[in-house]
Amino acid sequence: MNEDSIKSFLSLLESLPPTSSVTSRGYVDTSITEPRTIASPVLTATSHNISIATNNLAVPQVAIFIGQNGRDLSRLMMGAPSFNLEEVTYMPGSYFYVHAPQEYLVRGNASDRRGKEPHPHPRSRLLDAHSH
């Protein structure tokens, strides 16, 4: 993309109304040990669909975003059903209040184990990020 198309794309996103939502992202900054506010210098893409956010659950970490100013892209993607219709994007310069990641044991699907007891998957990490 050249500079003009980037500016046009950002203007288009800014024209969308801010949306309150709870979404996910398959990336967790594990260096955060204390709650703090961070600013994102880039677009931050999140999804209402945890499978999309984690590449079909291939990523063992998920960040949870509780936001009030994301831009819901479903209006833009309506005519393209093969695209992610559940994306919410936060503009560059969005602030997030980030908590230290928490680890949770995630149990496997019992049907995957063919009647055996579900066993714990590798530890998953969860990051809670509130947008401002």
C-alpha positions as CSV (number, residue, x, y, z in Angstrom):
1,M,0.0,0.0,0.0
2,N,1.2,3.5,-0.7
3,E,0.8,6.4,1.6
4,D,-2.4,7.7,-0.1
5,S,-4.2,4.4,0.1
6,I,-3.2,4.0,3.8
7,K,-4.6,7.5,4.5
8,S,-7.8,6.6,2.6
9,F,-8.2,3.3,4.5
10,L,-7.7,5.0,7.9
11,S,-10.2,7.7,6.9
12,L,-12.7,5.0,6.0
13,L,-12.2,3.2,9.4
14,E,-12.5,6.5,11.2
15,S,-15.9,7.1,9.5
16,L,-17.3,4.0,11.1
17,P,-19.0,4.5,14.4
18,P,-17.1,3.4,17.6
19,T,-18.5,0.1,18.9
20,S,-18.7,-1.4,22.4
21,S,-17.6,-5.0,22.2
22,V,-15.8,-8.0,23.8
23,T,-13.4,-9.5,21.3
24,S,-10.3,-11.7,21.2
25,R,-6.8,-11.6,19.7
26,G,-4.4,-14.5,19.5
27,Y,-1.4,-12.7,20.9
28,V,-0.4,-12.0,24.5
29,D,2.5,-9.9,25.6
30,T,4.0,-12.1,28.3
31,S,6.5,-9.4,29.4
32,I,3.7,-7.5,31.3
33,T,3.8,-8.3,35.0
34,E,1.8,-5.4,36.4
35,P,-1.3,-3.7,35.1
36,R,-0.5,-0.7,33.0
37,T,-1.8,1.5,30.2
38,I,-0.2,1.1,26.8
39,A,-0.9,2.9,23.5
40,S,-0.9,0.9,20.3
41,P,1.0,2.6,17.5
42,V,-0.7,0.4,14.8
43,L,-4.1,-0.9,13.9
44,T,-5.1,-3.6,16.4
45,A,-7.3,-6.3,14.8
46,T,-9.5,-8.4,17.1
47,S,-12.4,-10.8,16.4
48,H,-15.7,-11.8,18.0
49,N,-14.8,-15.3,16.9
50,I,-12.1,-16.9,19.2
51,S,-11.3,-19.5,16.5
52,I,-10.4,-16.8,14.0
53,A,-8.5,-14.8,16.6
54,T,-6.4,-17.9,17.5
55,N,-6.0,-19.4,14.0
56,N,-8.5,-22.2,14.7
57,L,-7.2,-22.5,18.3
58,A,-3.6,-23.2,17.1
59,V,-2.4,-20.3,19.2
60,P,-2.3,-21.3,22.9
61,Q,-2.7,-17.7,24.1
62,V,-5.7,-15.4,23.7
63,A,-6.1,-11.7,24.7
64,I,-9.6,-10.6,25.6
65,F,-10.4,-7.0,24.6
66,I,-13.3,-5.1,26.4
67,G,-13.6,-2.0,24.3
68,Q,-15.7,1.0,23.6
69,N,-14.1,2.5,20.5
70,G,-13.3,-0.4,18.1
71,R,-14.5,-0.2,14.6
72,D,-16.7,-3.1,13.6
73,L,-15.8,-4.1,10.0
74,S,-18.9,-6.2,9.3
75,R,-20.5,-3.3,7.4
76,L,-17.5,-3.2,5.1
77,M,-17.3,-6.9,4.6
78,M,-20.9,-7.8,4.1
79,G,-20.5,-8.3,0.3
80,A,-17.5,-10.7,0.8
81,P,-18.8,-13.7,2.8
82,S,-15.4,-15.4,2.6
83,F,-13.8,-12.7,4.7
84,N,-13.9,-12.3,8.4
85,L,-17.2,-10.8,9.2
86,E,-16.6,-10.6,12.9
87,E,-13.5,-8.3,13.0
88,V,-13.3,-5.2,15.3
89,T,-10.3,-3.0,14.6
90,Y,-8.9,-0.4,17.0
91,M,-7.3,2.7,15.5
92,P,-3.6,3.5,15.9
93,G,-3.1,5.5,19.1
94,S,-5.8,3.5,21.0
95,Y,-5.0,3.1,24.6
96,F,-5.4,-0.2,26.4
97,Y,-5.3,-0.9,30.1
98,V,-3.5,-4.2,30.2
99,H,-3.4,-6.8,33.0
100,A,-0.7,-9.4,33.6
101,P,-1.5,-12.6,31.7
102,Q,-3.3,-15.3,33.7
103,E,-2.9,-19.0,33.1
104,Y,-5.8,-21.3,32.9
105,L,-5.9,-25.0,32.3
106,V,-8.1,-25.8,29.3
107,R,-9.6,-29.2,29.2
108,G,-9.9,-31.0,25.9
109,N,-13.2,-31.9,24.3
110,A,-14.4,-35.2,25.7
111,S,-15.5,-36.4,22.2
112,D,-11.8,-36.0,21.1
113,R,-10.8,-38.5,23.7
114,R,-13.3,-41.2,22.6
115,G,-14.9,-41.7,26.0
116,K,-11.7,-41.2,28.0
117,E,-11.3,-38.6,30.7
118,P,-10.4,-35.2,29.2
119,H,-6.8,-34.3,29.9
120,P,-5.4,-30.8,30.4
121,H,-4.0,-29.1,27.3
122,P,-0.9,-27.0,27.6
123,R,-1.5,-24.0,29.7
124,S,-3.3,-21.2,28.0
125,R,-2.6,-17.5,28.8
126,L,-5.3,-14.9,28.9
127,L,-4.7,-11.1,28.7
128,D,-7.5,-8.7,29.5
129,A,-7.1,-5.4,27.7
130,H,-9.6,-2.6,28.2
131,S,-9.6,0.1,25.4
132,H,-9.8,3.8,26.1
